[in-house]
Amino acid sequence: MRTIAIGDIHGCTKAVSALIDAIEPNQEDLLVFLGDYVDRGPDSRGTIDFLLSLENSHKTVFLRGNHEIMFSGCISEGIDPIRWFQMGGLVTLISYGGRLQDVPANHLDFMARCLPYYENDNHFFVHANYLPELPLAEQPDRTLFWEHLHQRTPGPHSSGKTAWLGHSPQVEGNIADLGHLLCIDTFCFGGMYLTAIDVDTRQIWQADKLGNMRSAKAPEKKVRRGFWRRLNG
């Protein structure tokens, strides 16, 4: 069985579809998606439709990202959408026809049941960040969903497991590898790539937002503190 982590999609449906075609997952493989399925990119509605279809045919884990929190909060909790619009939400609303009330119930249900984290014997997966000294079940929401790596780059987790993160865009399109932590948000919506990686063998697949595959490239080693570049949301 392979465990394959997939980074921030941000409405790039053609990219995630191309990755799944290239990976050719079987019934035993587990696909772990790190959140941020919506906003910024061209086809948030199509992305969720694709993931719901994939869920019916393969073993999947879907983590919650901060963009799902904003989107569902505007619908279910009546939160003012201005901040969400500023962080890429307007293009998502347009993909649903321009009205929050037209978002299908199964899309709301999908976002509501996304997980805050996932772990197995050797690895753990979160959307944004973690506190090394706390078990995953005790991590604060701000850390799990919102904190960028430029704000705080954590050391190894107390569990000894390897951390897999999204959320902090790698604007050159390459995975950042700190050894104990790998960030696989490779800036697909911004003109780079959506990344999938087998967490055990480190085989990499990457596709751009038009669905064109990139030749495999090894994770880029990053060892300096403060190298993370800041992007809003």
N, C-alpha and C positions, 0 to 999 in steps of 0.2 A: 504493500500500500504506500502510495506517495502522499505527502502532505504538501500542498502547494499554496503559498501565500500570494495574494493579489492586492496591489496597491490601490490608491485613490482613483476612482474611475471618473468622477465629475462629469457625468453625462456623455462620455465618449463611448457610445454603444458599439460603434464599428471596431474600436480598439479591443474591447473585452470579447467581442464575438470572434475576432481574429485570433486572440490568445487561446480561447477555448478550442478552436479548430486546430491550432498548432499543438496544443498540449495533448489533445485526444484523451481526456480522462476516462478511466474505466470505472466500473461500479464500486471498486474498492478505494479509489483515490478520494482524498478529502481536499476540497477547495475552501480555503479560508480567506474571506474578503475583509479588508481592514477598514471599511467605512468610507464615507464621503462618496456616495453613489450619485448624488445630485449636485446642482449648481455649477456655474462657470462654463461648463461645456454645452454642446449644442442640443443634447437629446436626453434630458433627465428622465422623462416619462418612458422613453424607449429603453433606457438602461434598466429601470425597475421591472418593466415587462420582461426583459431578457433574463434578469436574475430570478424572477418568479418561475419562468419556464425551466431554467436550469435547476432550480430547487426540486422540481418534480421529477427530474431524471438522474440527478447525481447527489452525492453526499456533499453538503455545503454547510459552512458556518458563516454567518453575516454579522460583523461587528457594527456597532453604532458609531457614526462620526458626528462631529459638531454640526455639520451641514444638515444631517437628518434631524438633529435636535432643533435647529432653528426652523426648518421647514414644517415639521409636525407641530412645533409650538405655535406657529402662526395659525395653523388650522384648528388644533384641538384646544388650545389655551387662550386663543385670542390675542397673542402677543403682537405688538406693533411690527409690521413687516419691514419697516424702513431699514433697520440694520441688516436684515436678511437680504434685502434688495442690494444693499451696498456690497455685500459679500457674494454676489453672483446669483441671488435668488430670483431676480426678475426674469432671466432667461429660462429658469425652471418653470416659473409661472406661465410663461408664453408657451412652453412645450405642452402644458395642460389646457391650452385654449384661453388663458388669461384670467381665470377665475379660480380662487381657492376651493370654492364649493364643487368644482368639477373634478377634483382629485378623487380617483376611485377608492372605494373603501378598502380593497385588497392592498392598495399601495400604502394607505395609512396603517393597516395591520402589519404589513411588512416592516415599516420603520419602527413600529411599537415593539416588535419582538426581536429586533436586532440585539445582540449581546454586548455587554460592556467590555468583555475580554474572553479569551479562550486560552487554554493551556493543555499540553500533553506532557509526557515524561521528560522531554528535553528542551521544549520550547514554550514560550508564551507570546501571545499576540494581543496588542492593544492599538487603539487608533492613534493616540498622540504621544503619551509620555507615561512615566511611572516613577514612583518613589522607591528607591532600591531597598529600603529597610522594611517596607510594608508588604504583607501578603496581598495578592491581587484583589481579594474580596474586600480589603480595607482601603483601597486606593480612593482618593477623593475624585469627584467628577471633574473638577477643573483640570486635574492632572491627566486623567484618562482621555478626555475629549478635547481639551483646549490648549494645553501648554506646548508651545513649540520648543524644539531642541535648541534654538538660539537663546531661549530664556533660561534653560537649565538642561545641561547634558548629563544624564545620570550615569553613575558607575554600574558595575554588575549587580544584578538583583540577588537578594539574599538566598533565593532558591537555587542559584547556580545555573538557571536555565537561560538560554539565548533569547533575547527580546527581538520581536519583529514589529516595526512601527510604520505608520504612514504619516500624514498630516504636515510634515515639514518638507516642503518641496525641494527636491534636488534639481536645480534649474538647468544643469548641464545634461540631465537625463540619465545619470549613472547612480546606481545604488551606493549608499554610504555605508561602509562596513567598519565598525569600531571593535569588532571581535565579539564582544558580549552583546552588541546591539547592532541591528541592521535597519536602516530606513529605506523603504522601497516606494515612497511617493516620488516618482520621477517625472512630474510636471507634464502629464499628458495634455491637459487642456491648454497649457501655455506653449505648445508646439514641440514638446519632447515626446515622452513615451509612457505607456502604461506597462507596468512590470509584473510578471509572475515569476516565482522562483520556488523550486523544490528545496525545502528547508534542510533536507538531509544531504542531498547530492550537490546542491547549489547550482543545478542547471537553471538557466535563465531564459525566459522568453520576453520579448518586448515588441510592442506595436504602437504606431502613432495613431492619432485620432481619426485618420482616414482608413485605418485598418492595414497599413503597410507594416510588415514585419521588419525588425532590425536584426542584424547579425548579433549573436550572443556576445556579451562583454562581461568580464569578471567584475564583481563588486569593487568599487574604488575605496581604498583604505583611507580613512580620515582619522588623524590622531590629535589634531590641535583643537583645544577648546575655543569656542567662539567663532568657528568657521561657518556656522549655519547662517544662511541668508534669510532675512525676514520678509514674508509676504503676509498681507492681512488675511486672516481666516484660513 
